[in-house]
Amino acid sequence: MASVTVRYFAAAAEAAGIEEETLSAGDAGSTVGDLRGLLVSRYGAAMARVVANGSFLVDGVVQRDGAAPLGARVDVLPPFAGG
């Protein structure tokens, strides 16, 4: 995998200050946990709050396991409230 497109939604976009970026595999790592760590180190406490309870969609599939491999696209979604 040469790169991964990361798309941020709602509070995740606010924390990152952008809606989308492309990361090299070397930067993103190879697992959801690697990416989570990178995002927290890059974007700080606001992103840490988002990824602590939010979701990662890897190529359209929800992944909560930090050991799950990354795909070509990862969507970072904040926790949603609703009824």
N, C-alpha and C positions, 0 to 999 in steps of 0.2 A: 504494500500500500504506500503510495507516494505522498498522499495528502488526505486530509479529512476536512470537510466543510462543516463548520459549527455555526448553527443558527440559534439565536437567542430570542426568547419571547417574554413579553411583559417585564416583570421585575428582573429577570435575567438580562434582558437588553439594557435596562436601566443600570444594573450593576456593571456591565461590561462597557457601556457607553457606545455600543455598536449593535447592529442587528445580525451581522454575519461576518465571519472571517474564515480564511482557509489556513490551516496549520499543517506544517510538514509532519510526517509520521514521527520524525525524531523529536519534534517539539511536543506533539500530542501524546506520545507514548503509544502503547498498543492495547490498553484496556480502558474501560470506563473509569476505573480507579485512578489510572495515570492522568487521564484528562481532568477528572475532578480535582486532583492535586494541583495540576497546572493552572486551572482556572482560579482556584483560591489564591495561589501564589501571585498570579498576574493581576487579579481584580480585587483582592482583599476581602474584608469582613462582609460587605454587602453580598458578594458572590458566595461566600461561605454559608450565609443564611439561606440563600436560594438552593444551593446544591445539597444542603443537609436534609431537606424535606421535599425537594422537587424531583423531577423525573428526567431521565435521559431516554430519548427515542433514537435508537441506532438503526438507521435505514428503515425507519417506520415501526420498529418493534420496541416496546418499553423494556428497558434494562435497569434493574436496580442492583445487580450483582457487580461489585467492583472488578471482578475478574473477567467479566464479559468482554470479548474483543470488540474493538471499534470497527466501524464500517466506513463507507465513503462519506456518509452524512450523519451528523449527530445534532438533534434538536435538544436544547436545554430549556426545560419548562419549569416554572415555579410551581409550588403547591397551589392547587385550586380549591376554592371554597364554593359551595353551592348547595342547592337543596332540591 
